[in-house]
């Protein structure tokens, strides 16, 4: 009895040498899919200067929480601006809404606060203030941090002066050396003959601003010498560092009307010679008054801590 004839299979076999590359490709594809699933959308932000921004190191923060990472930094095609690509974390897609503000955090030191000082050690980081429009992929970054959001209400006014002096965004606005607001922004007038400064006065101090109020630049150090001696301009340490604006309202009966939103005032270099004597009685709903109304009888309120 003869042995059965062997069966020959013509099916192609995969060489063992291809197994490792195929496994590597499969793992790579899985990691890409997993990465897309774990991350949010990618956006591109254009800045005039990208100093300190590094791919893989610089993060995007919102309210002090990391919400994205810079993945690429490059010049645009015209070699005039810097394009920063950021991949948002999963669940933070709303931060890519049109109208959002993006800026690079730099160290800022002033008596109104210390901001971004940690970037001296950790490197630059990006901050965002989300917009309210539809989702977008490209944004124009700010050259400096934006003014604080108007959380406590208040009213904004415009000051027109010959020069900006030492005023910067965030500089304080004083009434009787008490901070009642801050500088929002500044720019040249349309005809370039003056500087326009927008300030914001917080509640409950908006009633102090009347149509006849006088504003002057309270920042910097002024030293005058005359035949009668030397005089040092009285200024706070905060306004010496960051600049500042002060104002006062002349006496009058009745009081001048309240200044409406956007009212334009001249910005003087120095106060009126009689400004220190002005003491009009202007009723305001101070924080201490509100607190006093909620305390038991006989309990005196202290100064509120900010």
C-alpha positions, 0 to 999 in steps of 0.5 A: 500500500503506497503512502498518500500523496502530500498536499501542497498549499499555495496560500501565501505566508507572511514572512516573520520579518514583517510582523514587527513593523506591522505591530509598530504601525498598529500601535502608532495608529492606535496612539494617534486615534487615542491622542485625537480622542484625548485632546480638543481642537487645535488652534493657531494664534498670531503674535507680533513677537513669540519670545519665550514661547516653546513647543512642547513646554509652554502651556495655555492657562485659563483661571490658573488651570492648564487647558492646552499645550503649544505644539509648534512655533514658527514664522508666518509666510511673510516672516512678519509675525509668529504663529503659535499652534496650541492643542486644547485639552479635551472638554475645553473646546469652548475656549476656541470661541471667536472673539477670544483674547490670547496673550503671553504672560510676562512678569509685571511688578507693581503695588497693584499686584505682582503678575507672571513673576513665576515665568522668570523660573518656569518660562512664558505661558499663554492666557486666554479670555474666552469669546462668545462667538462660534468656534474658530481656528485662528486668532490674533494675539494681544501684545500685552495683557488686557485690562481686568474684566468689569466684574463689579460694574462701574462706569468708564470715562475718557481723559484727553491729555498732551502726553501719556507720561508714566500711565500704563494699563492697570494703573490706579485711579485715586480720589483722596489717595483712595484707589477707586478705579484703574486705567483700561487702555490708551491711544493717540487721538484720531488727529494725533494731537493728544493722547486718549486714556480710558479709565474705569471707576468702580462701584460705589465710587461712580457718583464721585465723578461729576461733569465738572470733576478735574483729573490730573496725572498723579504718576511719576516723581516731580521735584521743583526748586524755586527761590522759596525752597524745594518741593517734592510732588506728593504721590503714592508709592504705587503710582510712582511705579505704575503711574496713576490718575487722581481727580477731585470735584469742586465745591458747588451747590447744587452739585454738578450732574453725574458724568455719563458713561464715556464722558470726556475730561481734560487730563492735566499734568498737575492738580488745580491749586485749590484742589486740596481744599475742595470738599463737596458732600457727595453721598455714596453707598460705601461698602462699610455702610452696606456692612453696617446695615447687616450687623447687630446694633452696637457692633462697629464695622471694620474696613473691608478686606479686598 
